[in-house]
Amino acid sequence: MNRVRTAIVGCGKVGHIHAQALASLAESDFVAACDVDLQRAVALAGRYGIRAFTDVARMLEESDVQALLIGTPHPLHAQPAIRAAESGVHVLVEKPLAASLQDCDAILAAARRHGTKLGVISQRRWYEPVLRMKDAIVAGKIGRPVLGAFIMYSWREPSYYLSDPWRGRWSTEGGGVLVNQSPHLVDLLQWLMDDEVAEVSGYWANLNHPSVEVEDSAVAILRFRNGGLGSIIASLSQKPGIYTKVHIHGSNGATVGVETDRGATFIAGMSAISEPALNDLWTIPGEEDNLARFHAEDRARFHEIDAVNHYHALQIQDFLRAIIEDRPPLVTGDDGRRVVALFQAIYESNREGKSIKLPVA
Ligand SMILES: NC(=O)c1ccc[n+]([C@@H]2O[C@H](COP(=O)([O-])OP(=O)(O)OC[C@H]3O[C@@H](n4cnc5c(N)ncnc54)[C@H](O)[C@@H]3O)[C@@H](O)[C@H]2O)c1
């Protein structure tokens, strides 16, 4: 097999990014799209000349789908993911894998039971400055990663929360900045630290979005399994506030870092990516002067690609190749669960007023 019959569920903002990738990748034979909103499904399907459905089970059956991309609101990831696994269909889920650990475990169990592949979108892993950091860490250039931090200062207008009925409510979104925006950075932090968080103390609050129920800000202190330490600030309360950085410090005193989101705030389906991600710290002995070259390369590439779609397409391609080559995808379901476990532990830590040990069974 060198092509996979693909479909999407969720024809909203991210669904259009999925569709564009599936229609253009050589590994994909894009056959169907599903949305509870028939008009959305029909509009997207019409654009790509594929079939439209409002019911996932019917779509999987009638279109002989082999891989499903899920872009529904987070608490609605589990149902189609489990249904697909039960039909022997491989599943790539948007971040976060789910809003709750129970849903994560049900999705993982279904994939295991039916021998299907499971991946979770974390497209910033394909950003070149992030890959550069990972390569340097794997090559041992910072010794062992011992201290890791991310800061995300961002902003959402009240109109953002009104743009879809599920946003900003515990019952329909499962949380705020921790569930929706921070998973990208939580995944990068654990991946670059090459470790999992073993204990977390966290706080969260709604600082200046009184029209929504959920938190707009969270902070946490982390201890990793191998003894490393870390910290998190994730906030949508700072205007204009585009300042999203991941820094990894090593046992030899060297640091590698990236500013993943720069320029104007990017919201998929609502705005463009205005500037490339860039390495902002690089103190590996003998490589201190590399930053200028990295910046030049990354700025030049940015003008040649469509950054909104490019990195999603790279991850979707990896997932389809994982099916074709029968290997795990780069970002696995277990990676996705680790992200959910960490943000759920931050919620619990704040509620219980104590640190929480991971992994939670
Ligand atoms: N990786 C990224 O950068 C990125 C960017 C945006 C969104 N996302 C993720 O994608 C998911 C969707 O976000 P969005 O911004 O596209 O939301 P959206 O509201 O624009 O789209 C969601 C779509 O799902 C449909 N839907 C809802 N329930 C359904 C069901 N039961 N069956 C079929 N369709 C259903 C809705 O009608 C809507 O068209 C979220 O989990 C979000 O975190 C990821």
The ligand as a Tripos MOL2 file, in Angstrom:
@<TRIPOS>MOLECULE
LIG
   44    48     1     0     0
SMALL
NO_CHARGES

@<TRIPOS>ATOM
      1 N1         -3.3670   22.1310   15.9230 N.am      1 LIG1
      2 C1         -3.8430   23.3580   15.8710 C.2       1 LIG1
      3 O1         -3.1280   24.3300   15.6660 O.2       1 LIG1
      4 C2         -5.3270   23.5830   16.0460 C.ar      1 LIG1
      5 C3         -5.9060   24.7740   15.5890 C.ar      1 LIG1
      6 C4         -7.2710   24.9590   15.7490 C.ar      1 LIG1
      7 C5         -8.0390   23.9800   16.3600 C.ar      1 LIG1
      8 N2         -7.4470   22.8400   16.7950 N.ar      1 LIG1
      9 C6         -8.2680   21.7900   17.4630 C.3       1 LIG1
     10 O2         -9.2480   21.3300   16.5410 O.3       1 LIG1
     11 C7        -10.4780   21.0900   17.2040 C.3       1 LIG1
     12 C8        -11.5800   21.9030   16.5320 C.3       1 LIG1
     13 O3        -11.2640   23.2820   16.5930 O.3       1 LIG1
     14 P1        -11.8490   24.3240   15.5090 P.3       1 LIG1
     15 O4        -11.2560   25.6390   15.8200 O.co2     1 LIG1
     16 O5        -11.6800   23.7700   14.1420 O.co2     1 LIG1
     17 O6        -13.4060   24.3100   15.9190 O.3       1 LIG1
     18 P2        -14.6520   24.6820   14.9990 P.3       1 LIG1
     19 O7        -15.7820   24.9530   15.9310 O.co2     1 LIG1
     20 O8        -14.2720   25.7050   14.0000 O.co2     1 LIG1
     21 O9        -14.9360   23.3140   14.2210 O.3       1 LIG1
     22 C9        -15.4510   22.1670   14.8330 C.3       1 LIG1
     23 C10       -16.4030   21.4810   13.8510 C.3       1 LIG1
     24 O10       -16.8340   20.2520   14.4210 O.3       1 LIG1
     25 C11       -18.2220   20.0820   14.1080 C.3       1 LIG1
     26 N3        -18.7860   19.1340   15.0570 N.ar      1 LIG1
     27 C12       -19.1390   19.3570   16.3530 C.ar      1 LIG1
     28 N4        -19.5820   18.2050   16.8980 N.ar      1 LIG1
     29 C13       -19.5080   17.2480   15.9470 C.ar      1 LIG1
     30 C14       -19.8350   15.8640   15.9200 C.ar      1 LIG1
     31 N5        -20.2870   15.2400   17.0050 N.pl3     1 LIG1
     32 N6        -19.6480   15.1990   14.7560 N.ar      1 LIG1
     33 C15       -19.1940   15.8350   13.6530 C.ar      1 LIG1
     34 N7        -18.8650   17.1470   13.6240 N.ar      1 LIG1
     35 C16       -19.0040   17.8410   14.7690 C.ar      1 LIG1
     36 C17       -18.7820   21.4920   14.2030 C.3       1 LIG1
     37 O11       -20.0210   21.6060   13.5130 O.3       1 LIG1
     38 C18       -17.6720   22.3150   13.5680 C.3       1 LIG1
     39 O12       -17.8460   22.4520   12.1730 O.3       1 LIG1
     40 C19       -10.2600   21.4400   18.6700 C.3       1 LIG1
     41 O13        -9.9760   20.2630   19.4010 O.3       1 LIG1
     42 C20        -9.0320   22.3420   18.6460 C.3       1 LIG1
     43 O14        -8.2370   22.2560   19.8140 O.3       1 LIG1
     44 C21        -6.1170   22.6290   16.6480 C.ar      1 LIG1
@<TRIPOS>BOND
     1     1     2 1
     2     2     3 2
     3     2     4 1
     4     4     5 ar
     5     4    44 ar
     6     5     6 ar
     7     6     7 ar
     8     7     8 ar
     9     8     9 1
    10     8    44 ar
    11     9    10 1
    12     9    42 1
    13    10    11 1
    14    11    12 1
    15    11    40 1
    16    12    13 1
    17    13    14 1
    18    14    15 2
    19    14    16 1
    20    14    17 1
    21    17    18 1
    22    18    19 2
    23    18    20 1
    24    18    21 1
    25    21    22 1
    26    22    23 1
    27    23    24 1
    28    23    38 1
    29    24    25 1
    30    25    26 1
    31    25    36 1
    32    26    27 ar
    33    26    35 ar
    34    27    28 ar
    35    28    29 ar
    36    29    30 ar
    37    29    35 ar
    38    30    31 1
    39    30    32 ar
    40    32    33 ar
    41    33    34 ar
    42    34    35 ar
    43    36    37 1
    44    36    38 1
    45    38    39 1
    46    40    41 1
    47    40    42 1
    48    42    43 1
@<TRIPOS>SUBSTRUCTURE
     1 LIG1         1 GROUP 0 **** ****
